[in-house]
């Protein structure tokens, strides 16, 4: 686990049900960072994005 997100609450989409999905967390330690992790392996690596990268990612997902 990335120390930056060690005490963060990761959340997944309410529509994801019980299936495997990506979880997202924000942290007070660095408010410009967004963490992503695999829900089936929560102790594994966290992908860290900047706020700008997160906005580009979610904007691109909405366009798809």
C-alpha positions in Angstrom: 0.0 0.0 0.0 1.3 3.5 -0.8 1.9 5.3 2.5 0.1 8.4 1.2 -3.2 6.4 1.1 -2.6 4.1 4.1 -5.4 5.7 6.2 -7.7 6.6 3.3 -11.2 5.3 2.7 -11.4 3.8 -0.8 -14.8 3.8 -2.4 -16.3 2.1 -5.4 -19.2 2.9 -7.6 -22.6 2.0 -6.0 -23.6 0.3 -9.3 -20.7 -2.1 -9.2 -22.4 -4.6 -7.0 -20.2 -7.3 -5.6 -18.0 -7.7 -8.7 -14.3 -6.7 -9.0 -13.8 -3.1 -9.7 -11.6 -0.1 -9.3 -11.7 1.8 -6.0 -11.0 5.5 -5.6 -9.7 7.5 -2.7 -8.8 11.1 -1.9 -6.3 12.0 0.9 -6.0 14.9 3.2 -2.2 14.4 3.2 -2.0 15.7 -0.4 -5.3 17.0 -1.7 -4.0 17.1 -5.3 -3.7 13.3 -5.4 -6.2 10.7 -6.3 -5.5 7.0 -5.5 -6.9 4.1 -7.5 -6.6 0.4 -6.5 -8.0 -3.0 -7.5 -10.9 -4.0 -5.1 -9.9 -7.7 -5.2 -6.4 -6.9 -4.1 -6.6 -3.9 -1.8 -3.1 -4.3 -0.2 -1.5 -4.1 -3.6 -0.1 -1.1 -5.5 -2.1 2.2 -5.6 -2.0 4.1 -8.8 -1.6 7.8 -7.9 -3.0 10.5 -10.2 -2.9 14.3 -9.9 -6.2 16.1 -9.9 -5.7 17.1 -13.5 -5.0 13.5 -14.6 -8.1 12.4 -12.7 -10.3 15.0 -14.5 -8.8 13.9 -17.9 -9.4 10.2 -17.1 -13.0 10.7 -15.9 -13.7 13.1 -18.7 -12.5 10.6 -21.3 -14.6 7.8 -19.7 -17.7 9.9 -20.0 -17.0 10.5 -23.7 -16.6 6.8 -24.4 
